[in-house]
Amino acid sequence: MSVAATAGLIADGGAGTGTEDGVALLVFALAAALAATSLGYTVARETRYALRTDGFRVTRTDVGNATAVAAAAPVTYALSVEVGVGPVVASALVGLCAVLLSETYGAPAYCGSFVGMVTPAAGADVGAVVAAGLAAAVAFVAAKRAFNGFGGKLGTTAFVGCLSVAAFGGLAPGTGTIPEPRVAAGLVVAAPLAAVATFLVSVRLDHGPVVGSAVIGLVAGVVCPPLFAAGDAVAAVAFCASFAGMATPERIPGPGPMLLAGGVAGVAFVGAAPYFVGFGGKLGTIAFTACLVTSGVLSLGSRVAPVGGDTVTG
C-alpha cells in the first residue's frame, strides 16, 4: 500500500515540467526515502519481537475474537450497501454497537466491520464478504502478538482478508484517480486533525480507541458529505486518520507525534487513491503504515539526537 501511494504521488508530481517541479520531486523523493527507512526500521524491530515470543496457542478468547471478526463483516456490508448508509457510517455504527455490547469483543468486531466496508466497485457480494471475513478472522488470531498498539492494525488485518479472497478471484479493485490539488490539500489538512481528535477521545478522555475512532468516523460520515463538494473523500480521510489515532501512547506518544502520523496518513491517502478502490481495510492499512513510519522517525530521531545529559547549558 505504501508503495502504491508513493507511485501515485510520483506519477502525479511528474506531470509538470521545469526547475520547480524538479526541486519538488527531489524533496518528495527525500521524504519518501526517510519514510521508507523509518518503515523498514519499525517493521524489522517489531518482527524481531514477534519472533521472540514463545508459546503461541489458540485460546477460547481467540475463538470468540475470530467469531466477532467474521460476524461483523457481513453485518457492516448489509448496512453499507443494502441499507445504504455507506461504508464509513456502517463501520462506525458497528464498532460503537459492538464495544457497547461487549468491550471484550469490540476490537475484533471493529476489525470485521472494516472487511464489510468493501464496496461493489471491487466486485463484492455477500459471499465474497463472508469469505473475506473468515480470512480476516484467521489473520486476526495469527497476528495477536504482533504490532500491538499501532493504529491501523485492525484495518490491515481486514485488508489481508480481502486480498486473500482477491487472490482466488472473489474481489477485484476498482479504479480511481488522484484528487485535484485543491481537494488533495484539504484532505491532507483534515487527516491530522481527525487523528489528534481520535487520540484525545481515546486517551485523554479515556473512552478507548474503538469509541474514539468510531465517534470521529460517525460524525465525519454524517456531516461531511452534505457539507463539502468532496464530502465523501473528506469523510473517508477522516475515518482513515482516526485509525492512526487509535495508537497507544507507548507507540505514538502524544498529540504532536500524532499530528505527524495523521499528516503522513493524509498524504498516503491521496497517493493511494487510484489503487485498491473498494477494498475493505485499505484505509486502515494506510493508517498502519503512517504509524509505523512515525514510530520509526521518532525512534531514529532519538538515536541521532544528542543525549540531554551530555549537553552544556549556560
Solvent accessible surface area in square Angstrom, and as a share of the most:
residue,aa,sasa,rsa
1,M,40,0.18
2,S,34,0.22
3,V,119,0.69
4,A,17,0.13
5,A,4,0.03
6,T,46,0.27
7,A,47,0.36
8,G,2,0.02
9,L,35,0.18
10,I,77,0.39
11,A,73,0.57
12,D,74,0.38
13,G,40,0.38
14,G,46,0.44
15,A,87,0.68
16,G,37,0.35
17,T,125,0.73
18,G,57,0.55
19,T,114,0.66
20,E,148,0.67
21,D,47,0.24
22,G,41,0.39
23,V,82,0.47
24,A,62,0.48
25,L,72,0.36
26,L,109,0.54
27,V,90,0.52
28,F,52,0.22
29,A,49,0.38
30,L,113,0.56
31,A,55,0.43
32,A,25,0.20
33,A,56,0.44
34,L,98,0.49
35,A,32,0.24
36,A,64,0.50
37,T,80,0.47
38,S,0,0.00
39,L,37,0.18
40,G,40,0.38
41,Y,54,0.21
42,T,0,0.00
43,V,56,0.32
44,A,44,0.34
45,R,62,0.23
46,E,8,0.04
47,T,56,0.32
48,R,133,0.48
49,Y,119,0.45
50,A,30,0.24
51,L,142,0.71
52,R,161,0.59
53,T,47,0.27
54,D,122,0.63
55,G,57,0.54
56,F,107,0.44
57,R,166,0.61
58,V,94,0.54
59,T,44,0.26
60,R,220,0.80
61,T,69,0.40
62,D,8,0.04
63,V,89,0.51
64,G,19,0.18
65,N,20,0.10
66,A,24,0.19
67,T,83,0.48
68,A,16,0.12
69,V,0,0.00
70,A,22,0.17
71,A,54,0.42
72,A,8,0.06
73,A,0,0.00
74,P,38,0.24
75,V,81,0.47
76,T,0,0.00
77,Y,10,0.04
78,A,41,0.32
79,L,48,0.24
80,S,8,0.05
81,V,50,0.29
82,E,123,0.55
83,V,97,0.56
84,G,54,0.52
85,V,57,0.33
86,G,22,0.21
87,P,46,0.29
88,V,16,0.09
89,V,18,0.11
90,A,0,0.00
91,S,0,0.00
92,A,0,0.00
93,L,59,0.29
94,V,16,0.09
95,G,0,0.00
96,L,31,0.15
97,C,71,0.42
98,A,17,0.13
99,V,22,0.13
100,L,144,0.72
101,L,155,0.77
102,S,38,0.25
103,E,151,0.68
104,T,88,0.51
105,Y,75,0.28
106,G,0,0.00
107,A,38,0.29
108,P,5,0.03
109,A,10,0.08
110,Y,0,0.00
111,C,0,0.00
112,G,0,0.00
113,S,0,0.00
114,F,3,0.01
115,V,0,0.00
116,G,0,0.00
117,M,18,0.08
118,V,1,0.00
119,T,31,0.18
120,P,78,0.49
121,A,61,0.48
122,A,1,0.01
123,G,52,0.50
124,A,11,0.09
125,D,81,0.42
126,V,83,0.48
127,G,49,0.47
128,A,11,0.08
129,V,1,0.00
130,V,60,0.35
131,A,44,0.34
132,A,0,0.00
133,G,0,0.00
134,L,100,0.50
135,A,28,0.21
136,A,0,0.00
137,A,6,0.04
138,V,106,0.61
139,A,20,0.16
140,F,32,0.13
141,V,17,0.10
142,A,69,0.54
143,A,31,0.24
144,K,49,0.21
145,R,88,0.32
146,A,19,0.15
147,F,38,0.16
148,N,74,0.38
149,G,24,0.23
150,F,9,0.04
151,G,2,0.02
152,G,5,0.04
153,K,34,0.14
154,L,27,0.13
155,G,1,0.01
156,T,29,0.17
157,T,9,0.05
158,A,0,0.00
159,F,12,0.05
160,V,66,0.38
161,G,0,0.00
162,C,0,0.00
163,L,67,0.33
164,S,42,0.27
165,V,16,0.09
166,A,26,0.20
167,A,85,0.66
168,F,186,0.78
169,G,67,0.64
170,G,31,0.29
171,L,9,0.04
172,A,61,0.48
173,P,68,0.42
174,G,17,0.16
175,T,131,0.76
176,G,28,0.27
177,T,113,0.66
178,I,35,0.18
179,P,29,0.18
180,E,94,0.42
181,P,112,0.71
182,R,182,0.67
183,V,33,0.19
184,A,15,0.11
185,A,58,0.45
186,G,38,0.37
187,L,1,0.00
188,V,45,0.26
189,V,95,0.54
190,A,23,0.18
191,A,0,0.00
192,P,19,0.12
193,L,112,0.56
194,A,9,0.07
195,A,0,0.00
196,V,24,0.14
197,A,35,0.27
198,T,0,0.00
199,F,2,0.01
200,L,64,0.32
201,V,27,0.16
202,S,9,0.06
203,V,50,0.29
204,R,145,0.53
205,L,111,0.55
206,D,122,0.63
207,H,107,0.48
208,G,23,0.22
209,P,57,0.36
210,V,10,0.06
211,V,29,0.16
212,G,0,0.00
213,S,0,0.00
214,A,0,0.00
215,V,51,0.29
216,I,29,0.15
217,G,0,0.00
218,L,45,0.22
219,V,83,0.48
220,A,7,0.06
221,G,10,0.10
222,V,89,0.51
223,V,69,0.40
224,C,15,0.09
225,P,48,0.30
226,P,112,0.70
227,L,117,0.58
228,F,97,0.40
229,A,118,0.92
230,A,32,0.25
231,G,2,0.02
232,D,108,0.56
233,A,32,0.25
234,V,25,0.14
235,A,3,0.02
236,A,21,0.16
237,V,0,0.00
238,A,10,0.08
239,F,0,0.00
240,C,0,0.00
241,A,0,0.00
242,S,0,0.00
243,F,3,0.01
244,A,0,0.00
245,G,0,0.00
246,M,22,0.10
247,A,1,0.00
248,T,50,0.29
249,P,52,0.33
250,E,148,0.67
251,R,57,0.21
252,I,0,0.00
253,P,78,0.49
254,G,12,0.11
255,P,43,0.27
256,G,45,0.43
257,P,31,0.20
258,M,0,0.00
259,L,85,0.42
260,L,76,0.38
261,A,0,0.00
262,G,0,0.00
263,G,19,0.18
264,V,38,0.22
265,A,0,0.00
266,G,0,0.00
267,V,60,0.35
268,A,16,0.12
269,F,23,0.10
270,V,7,0.04
271,G,0,0.00
272,A,0,0.00
273,A,23,0.18
274,P,32,0.20
275,Y,72,0.27
276,F,57,0.24
277,V,36,0.21
278,G,16,0.16
279,F,11,0.05
280,G,0,0.00
281,G,5,0.04
282,K,21,0.09
283,L,24,0.12
284,G,1,0.01
285,T,14,0.08
286,I,1,0.00
287,A,0,0.00
288,F,23,0.09
289,T,18,0.10
290,A,0,0.00
291,C,0,0.00
292,L,6,0.03
293,V,9,0.05
294,T,1,0.00
295,S,7,0.05
296,G,0,0.00
297,V,41,0.23
298,L,61,0.30
299,S,23,0.15
300,L,44,0.22
301,G,37,0.36
302,S,82,0.53
303,R,177,0.64
304,V,127,0.73
305,A,52,0.41
306,P,107,0.68
307,V,103,0.59
308,G,59,0.57
309,G,73,0.70
310,D,116,0.60
311,T,70,0.41
312,V,146,0.84
313,T,121,0.70
314,G,129,1.24
